[in-house]
Each structure stands twice: as structure tokens, then as C-alpha cells.
Amino acid sequence: MTAPWVPATLVDARMETPWSRTLVLDAPEARPSLAGQSIDVRLTAEDGYTAQRSYSLASPAGTRPIEITVDKIADGEVSPYLVDQLGVGHMIEVRGPGGRFFTWTPDLPDPVLLVAGGSGVVPLMAMIRTREAAGGTAPMQLLYSVRTPEGLFYRDELDELAARGRIDVRYVFTRTVPAGWPHQAGRITRELLADFAMLPEHDPLVYVCGPTGFVEAAATHLVRLGHNPLRIKTERFGPTG
């Protein structure tokens, strides 16, 4: 049964990058979520025209208010409004959450390897925050690939967690690296995964999220390194028609 559309009020917002924004939404009628799930967002114009898109939740599982982080697509129907115009106190409609395959719960004792490409970090951040909220102790690694340092989501929060030893984080920049960065710009490779990622012998749960090409390449590298393909969950995204 499809979940109904329910009202959601913007109660807070912050810019994550110059072109992406986290929206904090009060949606008391929305169902509790699992880490890794998404919601649909619907906008309705004065003439009755509607447009909707799906966005991963960034907030910890089962918490309210909920959070999404929206990357602006220049010619998009929904994201420019959400990033540039939606004001605190304004209402939109949401539906969900949906998607149960790409989820993680903090009762699982297995080590976790998270591999993110661009805004694919959003559902993985929900897993990280859910683990923190539950006081989880299962080992967790994040390999996070972005084009430039300015494109990183949640950097202060991730750096703070890494400094406390709560998560092992590695950033990969594909176009421009920060000054003094010890590595050259480049994509995630099999060699990089072999150097950083948990060993296949540790049998981690693996979650890979990002653009289709990124996800397929990362998952293929991991399988060739010996990771169990049945333990690798993937979520792809791309431009909407």
C-alpha cells in the first residue's frame, strides 16, 4: 500500500556546499524511517501543476524532525526551489519513507564499509548518525569521493567523528585537491580500495551509493578484491527525465 502524501514544514535549513542545502522538515504524520531510506517530495504550483522527486534521508532512523540534503540541478524543476527559495515556515508535501533493501540497523554487529560518490553520501550519513544515536560499536569506514573539497557534505561532523575514533574516513577528490593534500586527484581505484577498505576476511556489510558509473565500478572492484557480492548493497542515482 502506497503511503499517503502528508504535510511537512521547513523548520530549519543550512547550506552544506555553495549549491546544496540541508532541509530540516517537521512532518509529524510521516512514518518512522530506517537508515538508508528515502522520501518523495512534492511541490504544487498555483495553477495546480505538480512536480515530485525522491531524496534520501540524512537524519538518524526513527527521529523527528527529518532531514534531507538537496543538490541543486540547474535545470531541475524541484531542487532549485528547495535550495534557493523554500523559506522557514513554508510547507511542502512528503511521502514515505520508502525502500527497504538499502537499509542498516544498529543492532547488526557486523563491521560496515560505506562507499559514497558525491551526494550518495546522504543515506550513508543517516547510517553513521543512527550508529551514533544508538551508541553502536561495530567498526565503520567511509570512503567518500567528490570532485572538489567545496563539494563535501557534512565535513565538520565527519572530521569530528573521525577525530574521536568513531569512524574511519577517507576523502577522494577527483578534480581538485586541497592545498598540501598527500594524494593526487583521481577516481576510486581497485588499488585504493585494497589499501583503505576493510579486508574481505572481515566480511563487512558494504553499502555503495552514488552515480551509476561510480557504483558499478566500486562494486566491481570490491568483488574482485574478494568481498562477498551478497554482502554488497548498492543504490544508484542519476538525472531525472
Rosetta blueprint (number, residue, H / E / L):
1 M L
2 T L
3 A L
4 P L
5 W L
6 V E
7 P E
8 A E
9 T E
10 L E
11 V E
12 D E
13 A E
14 R E
15 M E
16 E E
17 T E
18 P L
19 W L
20 S E
21 R E
22 T E
23 L E
24 V E
25 L E
26 D E
27 A L
28 P L
29 E L
30 A L
31 R L
32 P L
33 S L
34 L L
35 A E
36 G L
37 Q L
38 S E
39 I E
40 D E
41 V E
42 R E
43 L E
44 T E
45 A L
46 E L
47 D L
48 G L
49 Y L
50 T E
51 A E
52 Q E
53 R E
54 S E
55 Y E
56 S E
57 L E
58 A L
59 S L
60 P L
61 A L
62 G L
63 T L
64 R L
65 P L
66 I E
67 E E
68 I E
69 T E
70 V E
71 D E
72 K L
73 I L
74 A L
75 D L
76 G L
77 E L
78 V L
79 S H
80 P H
81 Y H
82 L H
83 V H
84 D H
85 Q L
86 L L
87 G L
88 V L
89 G L
90 H L
91 M E
92 I E
93 E E
94 V E
95 R E
96 G E
97 P E
98 G E
99 G L
100 R L
101 F L
102 F L
103 T L
104 W E
105 T L
106 P L
107 D L
108 L L
109 P L
110 D L
111 P L
112 V E
113 L E
114 L E
115 V E
116 A E
117 G E
118 G H
119 S H
120 G H
121 V H
122 V H
123 P H
124 L H
125 M H
126 A H
127 M H
128 I H
129 R H
130 T H
131 R H
132 E H
133 A H
134 A H
135 G L
136 G L
137 T L
138 A L
139 P L
140 M E
141 Q E
142 L E
143 L E
144 Y E
145 S E
146 V E
147 R L
148 T L
149 P H
150 E H
151 G H
152 L L
153 F L
154 Y L
155 R H
156 D H
157 E H
158 L H
159 D H
160 E H
161 L H
162 A H
163 A H
164 R L
165 G L
166 R L
167 I L
168 D E
169 V E
170 R E
171 Y E
172 V E
173 F E
174 T L
175 R L
176 T L
177 V L
178 P L
179 A L
180 G L
181 W L
182 P L
183 H L
184 Q L
185 A L
186 G L
187 R L
188 I L
189 T L
190 R H
191 E H
192 L H
193 L H
194 A H
195 D H
196 F H
197 A L
198 M L
199 L L
200 P H
201 E H
202 H H
203 D L
204 P L
205 L E
206 V E
207 Y E
208 V E
209 C E
210 G E
211 P E
212 T H
213 G H
214 F H
215 V H
216 E H
217 A H
218 A H
219 A H
220 T H
221 H H
222 L H
223 V H
224 R H
225 L L
226 G L
227 H L
228 N L
229 P H
230 L H
231 R H
232 I E
233 K E
234 T E
235 E E
236 R E
237 F E
238 G L
239 P L
240 T L
241 G L
